[in-house]
């Protein structure tokens, strides 16, 4: 799941660099974690191309992709959503500004569905 988020972030940041970013632009992917008591938050943020609003609302649906034909299946974020929400009882959200950044916020409960079902 995190691999999908990282790969998308690397792709977007290097795409922005290739498509005419300023000479001092440095592709960046940041990962931050935060303790929330009964949950853990993980934020994955890139400084890439961003996601247009029309796609952002559908981003977690199967076969929706921001990549050109042949470069992505549109399944990575759908799978990530399933893992986070269905398997672990958490949440995943996206914030993005076209041409600037995309940030995914994942919140996983300490005692999510996976932990309860194995008890």
Beta strands, then each sheet from edge to edge (+ up, - down):
strand 1: 29-35
strand 2: 39-46
strand 3: 91-97
strand 4: 101-109
sheet 1: 1+ 2- 4+ 3-
end
